[in-house]
């Protein structure tokens, strides 16, 4: 196993561990806000680590570009989705007015 | 058995059941969190599976999934925004 392969597998394994552990953490708590807090590292940290590991393993090329694009999309859309879900939860709980700006 | 396949198994065997469990219980917003978590797990599992079987053409599936998951979750937030 070369050093590059070891680094790639380490990054990939760390990303998978982050995603799985954040899921288990989200299962442990009950409030929606707390669950969203646990969900954030999955998209902001886990997905980039998985993508980094795969990009290192593949080297420069179109495959790596596509993997990077997918991971960038996850990193960009993750916080937007979290914000949208939290807004809905707040509206349904009555802490935010339904007429509040989106 | 390569490390990419092990990661795929971990994501599908541990991550997805947790997401399904969250997505099947509780209030509508609780289930929406489960949907979001499941989309992340599934997309990363598809990425890892593509690497495990050395088929880069399979990457089109997670590429489409990440876009559809974003749009689909936003649709659900819109539908759930005004409870009847």
Backbone of each chain as ProteinMPNN parsed JSONL, in Angstrom:
{"seq_chain_A": "XXXXXXXXXXXXXXXXXXXXXXXXXXXXXXXXXXXXXXXXXXXXXXXXXXXXXXXXXXXXXXXXXXXXXXXXXXXXXXXXXXXXXXXXXXXXXXXXXXXXXX", "coords_chain_A": {"N_chain_A": [[0.852, -1.198, 0.0], [0.722, 2.102, -1.006], [1.874, 5.379, 0.069], [0.207, 7.429, -0.802], [-2.153, 6.047, -1.333], [-2.734, 5.205, 1.24], [-3.219, 7.652, 2.532], [-5.465, 8.458, 1.097], [-7.332, 6.445, 1.747], [-7.482, 6.855, 4.482], [-8.599, 9.47, 4.678], [-11.047, 8.955, 3.411], [-12.136, 6.981, 5.125], [-12.331, 8.47, 7.491], [-14.247, 10.359, 6.722], [-16.487, 8.711, 6.216], [-16.836, 7.73, 8.797], [-17.5, 10.092, 10.163], [-19.968, 10.722, 8.962], [-21.55, 8.46, 9.62], [-21.417, 8.503, 12.436], [-22.529, 11.013, 13.04], [-25.115, 10.547, 12.207], [-25.898, 8.582, 14.062], [-25.699, 10.152, 16.339], [-27.696, 12.031, 15.831], [-29.832, 10.386, 16.078], [-29.899, 9.974, 18.776], [-30.685, 12.316, 20.089], [-33.668, 14.36, 20.631], [-35.001, 16.752, 19.907], [-35.803, 18.732, 17.003], [-34.096, 20.82, 16.315], [-31.706, 20.103, 17.586], [-31.16, 17.737, 16.243], [-30.673, 18.727, 13.703], [-28.341, 20.108, 14.212], [-26.613, 17.961, 14.574], [-26.695, 16.94, 12.045], [-25.39, 18.731, 10.389], [-22.436, 18.445, 10.382], [-22.217, 16.188, 8.75], [-22.648, 16.965, 6.095], [-20.947, 19.159, 5.891], [-18.43, 18.354, 6.731], [-18.088, 15.518, 6.609], [-18.822, 14.755, 3.915], [-16.939, 16.317, 2.302], [-14.548, 15.092, 3.2], [-14.849, 12.412, 2.398], [-15.004, 12.848, -0.372], [-12.476, 14.011, -0.791], [-10.78, 11.874, -0.177], [-11.478, 10.089, -2.25], [-10.773, 11.593, -4.492], [-8.008, 11.871, -4.136], [-7.315, 9.19, -4.397], [-7.965, 8.692, -7.065], [-6.483, 10.5, -8.541], [-5.558, 13.263, -10.754], [-8.102, 14.113, -13.055], [-11.029, 13.478, -15.13], [-12.802, 11.924, -13.676], [-12.167, 12.539, -11.012], [-12.844, 15.216, -11.096], [-15.612, 15.094, -11.402], [-16.333, 13.823, -9.017], [-15.477, 15.785, -7.231], [-17.202, 17.852, -7.964], [-19.697, 16.802, -7.187], [-19.325, 16.647, -4.425], [-18.877, 19.348, -3.787], [-21.373, 20.375, -4.457], [-22.894, 19.12, -2.473], [-21.82, 20.281, -0.178], [-22.511, 22.947, -0.565], [-25.313, 22.91, -0.83], [-26.164, 21.706, 1.525], [-26.134, 23.391, 4.005], [-28.11, 25.212, 3.185], [-30.393, 23.61, 2.968], [-30.579, 22.74, 5.626], [-31.119, 25.173, 6.89], [-33.582, 25.776, 5.713], [-35.198, 23.651, 6.62], [-35.089, 24.102, 9.366], [-36.375, 26.535, 9.5], [-38.976, 25.843, 8.725], [-39.587, 24.123, 10.858], [-39.549, 25.972, 12.949], [-41.637, 27.653, 12.199], [-43.807, 25.903, 12.38], [-43.712, 25.395, 15.061], [-44.436, 27.802, 16.019], [-42.698, 29.796, 16.724], [-41.691, 31.425, 14.802], [-43.048, 33.743, 12.563], [-45.423, 32.834, 10.049], [-45.489, 34.591, 7.976], [-42.981, 35.586, 7.837], [-40.004, 36.818, 6.24], [-38.55, 34.885, 3.595]], "CA_chain_A": [[0.0, 0.0, 0.0], [1.544, 3.308, -1.089], [1.507, 6.459, 1.0], [-0.958, 8.141, -1.357], [-3.33, 5.206, -1.112], [-3.031, 5.222, 2.677], [-3.84, 8.944, 2.839], [-6.809, 8.451, 0.51], [-8.209, 5.57, 2.54], [-7.684, 7.505, 5.782], [-9.585, 10.551, 4.49], [-12.338, 8.334, 3.109], [-12.627, 6.354, 6.344], [-12.731, 9.52, 8.43], [-15.506, 10.923, 6.237], [-17.561, 7.74, 6.475], [-17.06, 7.7, 10.251], [-18.214, 11.313, 10.539], [-21.367, 10.62, 8.51], [-22.258, 7.441, 10.407], [-21.531, 8.932, 13.839], [-23.499, 12.108, 13.152], [-26.44, 9.925, 12.126], [-26.206, 7.975, 15.363], [-25.919, 11.257, 17.272], [-29.022, 12.591, 15.556], [-30.823, 9.434, 16.589], [-29.887, 10.007, 20.242], [-31.389, 13.497, 20.586], [-35.089, 14.326, 20.291], [-35.495, 17.99, 19.296], [-35.427, 18.909, 15.606], [-32.934, 21.716, 16.254], [-30.517, 19.323, 17.947], [-30.882, 16.798, 15.155], [-30.063, 19.483, 12.596], [-26.953, 20.373, 14.608], [-25.84, 16.757, 14.295], [-26.683, 16.68, 10.606], [-24.506, 19.671, 9.7], [-21.094, 17.924, 10.054], [-22.253, 15.17, 7.694], [-22.481, 17.613, 4.793], [-19.857, 20.147, 5.888], [-17.141, 17.724, 7.017], [-18.039, 14.138, 6.133], [-18.822, 14.684, 2.452], [-15.641, 16.725, 1.741], [-13.501, 14.104, 3.508], [-15.056, 11.283, 1.487], [-14.607, 13.302, -1.707], [-11.023, 14.192, -0.828], [-10.177, 10.545, -0.259], [-11.687, 9.522, -3.588], [-9.996, 12.387, -5.454], [-6.601, 11.479, -3.978], [-7.152, 7.833, -4.925], [-8.108, 8.67, -8.524], [-5.566, 11.413, -9.213], [-6.187, 14.29, -11.57], [-8.826, 13.582, -14.206], [-12.459, 13.788, -15.188], [-13.478, 11.235, -12.572], [-11.975, 13.354, -9.811], [-13.615, 16.454, -11.266], [-17.022, 14.799, -11.139], [-16.455, 13.578, -7.579], [-15.365, 17.092, -6.572], [-18.444, 18.596, -8.233], [-20.752, 16.249, -6.332], [-19.07, 17.032, -3.027], [-19.11, 20.789, -3.665], [-22.831, 20.559, -4.438], [-23.394, 18.723, -1.148], [-21.388, 21.276, 0.811], [-23.246, 24.201, -0.798], [-26.758, 22.752, -0.61], [-26.428, 21.221, 2.884], [-26.571, 24.455, 4.921], [-29.37, 25.801, 2.713], [-31.456, 22.698, 3.365], [-30.7, 22.799, 7.078], [-31.797, 26.428, 7.207], [-34.98, 25.683, 5.286], [-35.899, 22.737, 7.525], [-35.222, 24.771, 10.667], [-37.402, 27.568, 9.353], [-40.275, 25.16, 8.764], [-39.808, 23.651, 12.223], [-39.859, 27.141, 13.768], [-42.987, 28.09, 11.83], [-44.794, 24.971, 12.93], [-43.692, 25.537, 16.52], [-44.993, 29.099, 16.352], [-41.669, 30.757, 17.13], [-41.446, 32.308, 13.658], [-44.293, 34.025, 11.863], [-45.489, 32.268, 8.699], [-45.269, 35.653, 6.989], [-41.602, 36.06, 7.913], [-39.342, 36.712, 4.936], [-37.905, 33.605, 3.363]], "C_chain_A": [[0.887, 1.248, 0.0], [1.04, 4.368, -0.105], [0.266, 7.2, 0.511], [-2.237, 7.352, -1.114], [-3.734, 5.218, 0.365], [-3.708, 6.535, 3.076], [-5.276, 8.98, 2.314], [-7.775, 7.621, 1.349], [-8.487, 6.188, 3.909], [-8.732, 8.614, 5.69], [-10.978, 9.965, 4.264], [-12.953, 7.714, 4.371], [-13.085, 7.377, 7.37], [-14.066, 10.137, 8.016], [-16.681, 9.998, 6.496], [-17.882, 7.693, 7.964], [-17.837, 8.928, 10.709], [-19.694, 11.196, 10.174], [-22.149, 9.624, 9.364], [-22.458, 7.907, 11.846], [-22.503, 10.095, 14.004], [-24.927, 11.574, 13.038], [-26.844, 9.3, 13.448], [-26.444, 9.05, 16.424], [-27.287, 11.884, 17.087], [-30.119, 11.68, 16.069], [-30.968, 9.561, 18.102], [-30.699, 11.171, 20.794], [-32.829, 13.496, 20.07], [-35.552, 15.572, 19.54], [-34.981, 18.114, 17.859], [-34.166, 19.774, 15.489], [-31.651, 20.965, 16.571], [-30.146, 18.337, 16.838], [-30.231, 17.515, 13.968], [-28.621, 19.846, 12.922], [-26.065, 19.171, 14.317], [-25.706, 16.513, 12.795], [-25.658, 17.548, 9.872], [-23.107, 19.108, 9.409], [-21.094, 16.879, 8.947], [-22.033, 15.795, 6.324], [-21.265, 18.538, 4.754], [-18.486, 19.523, 6.103], [-17.045, 16.318, 6.417], [-17.951, 14.035, 4.616], [-17.498, 15.174, 1.845], [-14.522, 15.723, 2.02], [-13.626, 12.877, 2.594], [-14.598, 11.667, 0.076], [-13.099, 13.47, -1.833], [-10.309, 12.851, -0.947], [-10.306, 9.946, -1.652], [-10.876, 10.277, -4.643], [-8.513, 12.019, -5.361], [-6.363, 10.104, -4.589], [-7.172, 7.808, -6.448], [-7.076, 9.523, -9.244], [-6.312, 12.424, -10.053], [-6.88, 13.676, -12.772], [-10.295, 13.935, -14.123], [-13.234, 13.117, -14.06], [-13.372, 12.042, -11.285], [-12.776, 14.647, -9.892], [-15.086, 16.218, -10.954], [-17.259, 14.532, -9.656], [-16.411, 14.908, -6.829], [-16.635, 17.91, -6.772], [-19.572, 18.112, -7.322], [-20.566, 16.699, -4.889], [-19.282, 18.532, -2.816], [-20.605, 21.078, -3.619], [-23.409, 20.189, -3.078], [-23.036, 19.762, -0.092], [-22.196, 22.57, 0.665], [-24.726, 24.05, -0.441], [-27.096, 22.326, 0.822], [-26.889, 22.308, 3.837], [-27.884, 25.111, 4.492], [-30.55, 24.918, 3.115], [-31.675, 22.723, 4.876], [-31.448, 24.048, 7.51], [-33.28, 26.357, 6.858], [-35.78, 24.784, 6.225], [-36.105, 23.386, 8.891], [-36.287, 25.851, 10.621], [-38.801, 26.954, 9.405], [-40.59, 24.69, 10.183], [-40.19, 24.817, 13.131], [-41.253, 27.662, 13.46], [-44.043, 27.19, 12.45], [-44.844, 25.02, 14.445], [-44.254, 26.879, 16.969], [-43.974, 30.13, 16.798], [-41.289, 31.713, 16.016], [-42.766, 32.501, 12.944], [-44.286, 33.383, 10.48], [-45.238, 33.318, 7.619], [-43.84, 36.178, 7.019], [-40.914, 35.906, 6.558], [-38.563, 35.408, 4.807], [-36.41, 33.772, 3.187]], "O_chain_A": [[1.708, 1.429, 0.9], [-0.049, 4.266, 0.46], [-0.611, 7.554, 1.298], [-3.267, 7.911, -0.738], [-4.919, 5.238, 0.697], [-4.656, 6.534, 3.862], [-6.185, 9.465, 2.988], [-8.896, 8.047, 1.625], [-9.592, 6.062, 4.438], [-9.64, 8.691, 6.519], [-11.959, 10.421, 4.851], [-14.137, 7.899, 4.649], [-14.098, 7.183, 8.041], [-14.918, 10.406, 8.864], [-17.742, 10.437, 6.94], [-19.048, 7.626, 8.354], [-18.733, 8.821, 11.547], [-20.567, 11.529, 10.976], [-23.273, 9.903, 9.781], [-23.535, 7.731, 12.415], [-23.225, 10.161, 14.999], [-25.84, 12.082, 13.69], [-27.976, 9.46, 13.905], [-27.289, 8.883, 17.304], [-27.96, 12.228, 18.058], [-31.197, 12.137, 16.448], [-32.037, 9.289, 18.649], [-31.333, 11.045, 21.842], [-33.169, 12.721, 19.175], [-36.391, 15.48, 18.644], [-33.88, 17.668, 17.538], [-33.286, 19.499, 14.674], [-30.63, 21.159, 15.911], [-28.969, 18.133, 16.538], [-29.345, 16.967, 13.312], [-27.772, 19.892, 12.032], [-24.925, 19.317, 13.875], [-24.715, 15.944, 12.338], [-25.121, 17.135, 8.844], [-22.62, 19.272, 8.29], [-20.081, 16.699, 8.272], [-21.323, 15.238, 5.487], [-20.626, 18.686, 3.712], [-17.477, 20.102, 5.698], [-16.042, 15.97, 5.794], [-17.105, 13.313, 4.088], [-16.971, 14.513, 0.95], [-13.646, 15.522, 1.179], [-12.627, 12.371, 2.083], [-13.892, 10.906, -0.585], [-12.511, 13.116, -2.855], [-9.358, 12.706, -1.715], [-9.356, 9.364, -2.174], [-10.354, 9.671, -5.579], [-7.84, 11.873, -6.382], [-5.334, 9.872, -5.223], [-6.478, 6.998, -7.063], [-6.812, 9.306, -10.427], [-7.542, 12.448, -10.069], [-6.313, 12.811, -13.439], [-10.748, 14.595, -13.188], [-14.206, 13.674, -13.549], [-14.352, 12.209, -10.559], [-13.318, 15.118, -8.892], [-15.73, 17.049, -10.314], [-18.268, 14.964, -9.099], [-17.198, 15.139, -5.912], [-17.092, 18.586, -5.849], [-20.31, 18.918, -6.755], [-21.523, 17.084, -4.217], [-19.807, 18.944, -1.781], [-21.058, 21.919, -2.842], [-24.311, 20.864, -2.581], [-23.846, 20.083, 0.778], [-22.525, 23.212, 1.662], [-25.321, 24.938, 0.169], [-28.213, 22.567, 1.282], [-27.954, 22.166, 4.438], [-28.679, 25.519, 5.338], [-31.586, 25.421, 3.551], [-32.812, 22.726, 5.347], [-32.308, 23.994, 8.389], [-34.129, 26.822, 7.619], [-36.91, 25.112, 6.586], [-37.164, 23.239, 9.501], [-37.015, 26.057, 11.591], [-39.698, 27.49, 10.055], [-41.717, 24.837, 10.656], [-41.059, 24.672, 13.99], [-41.976, 28.07, 14.37], [-45.048, 27.665, 12.979], [-45.876, 24.73, 15.051], [-44.519, 27.08, 18.154], [-44.347, 31.229, 17.209], [-40.624, 32.718, 16.269], [-43.518, 31.547, 12.739], [-43.256, 33.385, 9.806], [-44.832, 32.996, 6.502], [-43.518, 37.122, 6.298], [-41.207, 34.97, 5.814], [-37.997, 34.901, 5.776], [-35.699, 32.789, 2.982]]}, "seq_chain_B": "XXXXXXXXXXXXXXXXXXXXXXXXXXXXXXXXXXXXXXXXXXXXXXXXXXXXXXXXXXXXXXXXXXXXXXXXXXXXXXXXXXXX", "coords_chain_B": {"N_chain_B": [[-12.426, -7.686, -1.184], [-12.376, -4.329, -0.847], [-11.284, -1.148, 0.628], [-13.076, 0.835, -0.151], [-15.403, -0.503, -0.697], [-15.966, -1.442, 1.833], [-16.522, 0.993, 3.096], [-18.818, 1.676, 1.676], [-20.525, -0.359, 2.546], [-20.645, 0.272, 5.271], [-21.927, 2.771, 5.17], [-24.366, 2.108, 3.965], [-25.249, 0.054, 5.618], [-25.185, 1.049, 8.238], [-25.571, 3.875, 8.268], [-27.808, 4.473, 6.55], [-30.029, 2.894, 7.661], [-30.342, 4.251, 10.126], [-31.104, 6.775, 9.213], [-33.498, 6.114, 7.951], [-34.928, 5.234, 10.159], [-35.141, 7.619, 11.682], [-36.54, 9.054, 9.801], [-38.958, 7.781, 9.77], [-40.352, 8.197, 12.053], [-41.921, 10.307, 14.55], [-42.585, 13.892, 14.31], [-43.586, 15.788, 11.347], [-41.472, 17.464, 10.604], [-39.377, 16.219, 11.917], [-39.219, 13.881, 10.429], [-38.491, 14.973, 8.051], [-35.876, 15.727, 8.568], [-34.756, 13.185, 8.732], [-35.061, 12.437, 6.062], [-33.289, 14.217, 4.821], [-30.865, 13.421, 5.954], [-30.788, 10.801, 5.023], [-30.529, 11.254, 2.286], [-27.95, 12.321, 2.137], [-26.437, 10.126, 3.09], [-27.08, 8.165, 1.142], [-26.131, 9.343, -1.228], [-23.359, 9.561, -0.734], [-22.795, 6.862, -0.366], [-23.29, 5.89, -2.927], [-21.278, 7.216, -4.317], [-18.998, 6.013, -3.138], [-19.459, 3.369, -3.857], [-19.215, 3.456, -6.622], [-16.483, 3.894, -6.817], [-15.597, 1.551, -5.626], [-16.26, -0.529, -7.371], [-14.914, 0.282, -9.539], [-16.027, 1.786, -11.662], [-16.36, 4.528, -13.247], [-18.437, 5.626, -14.714], [-20.712, 5.227, -13.276], [-20.93, 7.388, -11.654], [-22.709, 9.282, -12.449], [-25.1, 8.81, -11.275], [-25.022, 9.499, -8.387], [-24.493, 12.194, -8.912], [-26.818, 13.167, -10.091], [-28.541, 12.511, -8.037], [-27.817, 14.18, -5.874], [-28.63, 16.682, -6.705], [-31.384, 16.299, -7.143], [-32.153, 15.544, -4.563], [-31.752, 17.894, -3.164], [-33.605, 19.65, -4.43], [-35.964, 18.187, -3.973], [-36.158, 18.069, -1.156], [-36.485, 20.773, -0.615], [-38.966, 21.179, -1.781], [-40.564, 19.691, -0.032], [-40.207, 21.232, 2.301], [-41.553, 23.488, 1.54], [-44.159, 22.514, 1.241], [-44.729, 21.771, 3.845], [-44.73, 24.105, 5.205], [-47.01, 25.556, 5.784], [-49.139, 24.427, 7.842], [-52.258, 22.736, 7.686]], "CA_chain_B": [[-13.029, -6.613, -0.363], [-11.486, -3.167, -0.762], [-11.78, -0.178, 1.625], [-14.213, 1.601, -0.683], [-16.592, -1.335, -0.515], [-16.246, -1.423, 3.267], [-17.194, 2.266, 3.371], [-20.18, 1.578, 1.141], [-21.305, -1.223, 3.449], [-20.883, 1.027, 6.511], [-22.925, 3.813, 4.916], [-25.668, 1.488, 3.688], [-25.664, -0.801, 6.724], [-25.346, 1.794, 9.489], [-26.084, 5.236, 8.053], [-29.164, 4.507, 5.972], [-31.075, 2.484, 8.612], [-30.573, 5.33, 11.091], [-31.877, 7.811, 8.526], [-34.863, 5.591, 7.758], [-35.56, 5.229, 11.49], [-35.515, 9.014, 11.988], [-37.525, 9.492, 8.818], [-40.219, 7.053, 9.909], [-40.947, 8.446, 13.358], [-41.975, 11.685, 15.014], [-43.359, 14.882, 13.566], [-43.234, 15.937, 9.929], [-40.129, 18.043, 10.468], [-38.442, 15.153, 12.306], [-39.076, 12.972, 9.285], [-37.755, 15.703, 7.017], [-34.456, 15.592, 8.928], [-34.375, 11.841, 8.307], [-34.941, 12.453, 4.606], [-32.059, 14.927, 4.474], [-29.753, 12.55, 6.339], [-30.781, 9.674, 4.102], [-30.008, 11.698, 0.99], [-26.486, 12.424, 2.277], [-25.913, 8.764, 3.18], [-27.23, 7.468, -0.132], [-25.239, 9.942, -2.224], [-21.98, 9.168, -0.446], [-22.683, 5.426, -0.613], [-23.184, 5.696, -4.376], [-19.913, 7.647, -4.676], [-18.046, 4.987, -2.707], [-19.688, 2.148, -4.642], [-18.608, 3.679, -7.94], [-15.049, 3.686, -6.656], [-15.342, 0.157, -5.244], [-16.37, -1.407, -8.543], [-14.078, 0.899, -10.582], [-16.878, 2.167, -12.792], [-16.613, 5.966, -13.125], [-19.698, 6.022, -15.345], [-21.771, 5.175, -12.264], [-20.957, 8.643, -10.891], [-23.821, 10.13, -12.875], [-26.229, 8.575, -10.365], [-24.965, 10.452, -7.262], [-24.543, 13.58, -9.395], [-28.24, 13.501, -10.234], [-29.195, 12.358, -6.732], [-27.581, 15.324, -4.992], [-29.472, 17.793, -7.187], [-32.789, 15.961, -6.881], [-32.383, 15.565, -3.114], [-31.865, 19.307, -2.783], [-34.897, 20.172, -4.894], [-37.05, 17.454, -3.318], [-36.3, 18.502, 0.238], [-37.052, 22.123, -0.629], [-40.403, 21.036, -2.054], [-41.209, 19.276, 1.22], [-40.254, 22.365, 3.235], [-42.615, 24.369, 1.059], [-45.454, 21.897, 1.525], [-44.947, 21.687, 5.289], [-44.601, 25.429, 5.811], [-48.308, 26.054, 6.23], [-49.971, 23.282, 8.24], [-53.688, 23.024, 7.57]], "C_chain_B": [[-12.037, -5.456, -0.248], [-12.069, -2.144, 0.216], [-12.969, 0.629, 1.142], [-15.504, 0.818, -0.501], [-16.974, -1.408, 0.972], [-16.974, -0.132, 3.666], [-18.628, 2.263, 2.865], [-21.073, 0.76, 2.075], [-21.623, -0.485, 4.754], [-21.981, 2.07, 6.31], [-24.316, 3.209, 4.7], [-26.172, 0.706, 4.905], [-25.896, -0.074, 8.032], [-26.027, 3.143, 9.276], [-27.521, 5.266, 7.569], [-30.243, 4.005, 6.934], [-31.369, 3.553, 9.66], [-31.43, 6.428, 10.454], [-33.32, 7.376, 8.311], [-35.625, 5.599, 9.084], [-36.011, 6.633, 11.866], [-36.637, 9.466, 11.06], [-38.875, 8.826, 8.95], [-40.939, 7.356, 11.21], [-41.03, 9.947, 13.628], [-42.803, 12.593, 14.12], [-42.873, 14.972, 12.116], [-41.827, 16.512, 9.757], [-39.053, 17.054, 10.926], [-38.17, 14.239, 11.11], [-38.329, 13.648, 8.143], [-36.252, 15.667, 7.287], [-33.943, 14.216, 8.511], [-34.199, 11.744, 6.804], [-33.626, 13.104, 4.175], [-30.833, 14.064, 4.79], [-29.647, 11.355, 5.39], [-30.231, 10.043, 2.739], [-28.483, 11.798, 1.031], [-25.864, 11.031, 2.289], [-25.954, 8.068, 1.823], [-26.275, 8.014, -1.182], [-23.791, 9.529, -1.991], [-21.779, 7.666, -0.665], [-22.552, 5.142, -2.111], [-21.814, 6.124, -4.89], [-18.909, 6.543, -4.36], [-18.214, 3.709, -3.521], [-19.095, 2.266, -6.034], [-17.104, 3.446, -7.898], [-14.74, 2.208, -6.388], [-15.355, -0.772, -6.449], [-15.611, -0.847, -9.742], [-14.879, 1.178, -11.845], [-17.199, 3.659, -12.68], [-17.92, 6.422, -13.764], [-20.856, 5.994, -14.355], [-21.905, 6.494, -11.507], [-22.101, 9.556, -11.3], [-24.998, 9.98, -11.909], [-26.149, 9.481, -9.122], [-25.004, 11.905, -7.703], [-25.987, 14.046, -9.562], [-28.926, 13.478, -8.867], [-29.007, 13.585, -5.854], [-28.434, 16.522, -5.416], [-30.945, 17.525, -6.873], [-33.106, 15.972, -5.391], [-32.552, 16.998, -2.62], [-33.243, 19.853, -3.172], [-36.05, 19.491, -4.164], [-37.261, 17.879, -1.881], [-36.879, 19.907, 0.31], [-38.553, 22.088, -0.916], [-41.144, 20.638, -0.778], [-41.262, 20.423, 2.226], [-41.351, 23.342, 2.825], [-43.994, 23.819, 1.415], [-45.766, 21.896, 3.019], [-44.973, 23.053, 5.966], [-45.924, 25.923, 6.391], [-49.199, 24.877, 6.604], [-51.444, 23.647, 8.198], [-54.413, 22.643, 8.851]], "O_chain_B": [[-10.985, -5.593, 0.375], [-13.234, -2.26, 0.596], [-13.789, 1.063, 1.951], [-16.555, 1.382, -0.195], [-18.155, -1.433, 1.318], [-17.912, -0.155, 4.463], [-19.535, 2.772, 3.522], [-22.213, 1.129, 2.355], [-22.73, -0.598, 5.281], [-22.853, 2.238, 7.162], [-25.314, 3.735, 5.191], [-27.369, 0.694, 5.19], [-26.703, -0.511, 8.853], [-26.944, 3.509, 10.011], [-28.353, 5.994, 8.11], [-31.296, 4.635, 7.024], [-32.524, 3.742, 10.041], [-32.36, 6.943, 11.075], [-34.248, 8.169, 8.47], [-36.811, 5.927, 9.129], [-37.14, 6.821, 12.32], [-37.561, 10.167, 11.474], [-39.841, 9.25, 8.316], [-42.024, 6.828, 11.452], [-40.314, 10.746, 13.024], [-43.601, 12.141, 13.299], [-41.9, 14.332, 11.72], [-41.084, 16.095, 8.868], [-37.945, 17.049, 10.389], [-37.025, 13.881, 10.83], [-37.628, 12.997, 7.369], [-35.45, 15.587, 6.356], [-32.831, 14.092, 7.998], [-33.3, 11.055, 6.321], [-32.939, 12.609, 3.282], [-29.892, 13.986, 4.001], [-28.55, 10.953, 5.004], [-29.545, 9.242, 2.104], [-27.804, 11.41, 0.081], [-24.885, 10.777, 1.587], [-24.973, 7.454, 1.406], [-25.677, 7.25, -1.94], [-23.079, 9.188, -2.934], [-20.708, 7.244, -1.101], [-21.794, 4.26, -2.516], [-21.251, 5.489, -5.782], [-18.08, 6.182, -5.195], [-17.231, 3.04, -3.841], [-18.54, 1.305, -6.568], [-16.525, 2.875, -8.822], [-13.737, 1.682, -6.871], [-14.549, -1.698, -6.534], [-15.652, -1.42, -10.831], [-14.456, 0.846, -12.952], [-18.209, 4.022, -12.078], [-18.456, 7.472, -13.409], [-21.869, 6.66, -14.565], [-22.887, 6.699, -10.794], [-22.429, 10.501, -10.582], [-25.795, 10.904, -11.743], [-27.122, 10.173, -8.824], [-25.489, 12.763, -6.965], [-26.33, 15.177, -9.216], [-29.78, 14.315, -8.575], [-29.937, 13.993, -5.158], [-28.902, 17.284, -4.571], [-31.661, 18.408, -6.4], [-34.203, 16.365, -4.994], [-33.393, 17.275, -1.764], [-33.948, 20.439, -2.351], [-37.013, 20.153, -3.777], [-38.396, 18.034, -1.43], [-37.679, 20.203, 1.198], [-39.317, 22.876, -0.357], [-42.212, 21.173, -0.477], [-42.258, 20.574, 2.934], [-41.998, 23.95, 3.678], [-44.881, 24.562, 1.836], [-46.927, 22.006, 3.416], [-45.211, 23.146, 7.17], [-45.933, 26.639, 7.392], [-49.943, 24.379, 5.759], [-51.835, 24.734, 8.623], [-55.629, 22.812, 8.945]]}, "name": "protein", "num_of_chains": 2, "seq": "XXXXXXXXXXXXXXXXXXXXXXXXXXXXXXXXXXXXXXXXXXXXXXXXXXXXXXXXXXXXXXXXXXXXXXXXXXXXXXXXXXXXXXXXXXXXXXXXXXXXXXXXXXXXXXXXXXXXXXXXXXXXXXXXXXXXXXXXXXXXXXXXXXXXXXXXXXXXXXXXXXXXXXXXXXXXXXXXXXXXXXXXXX"}
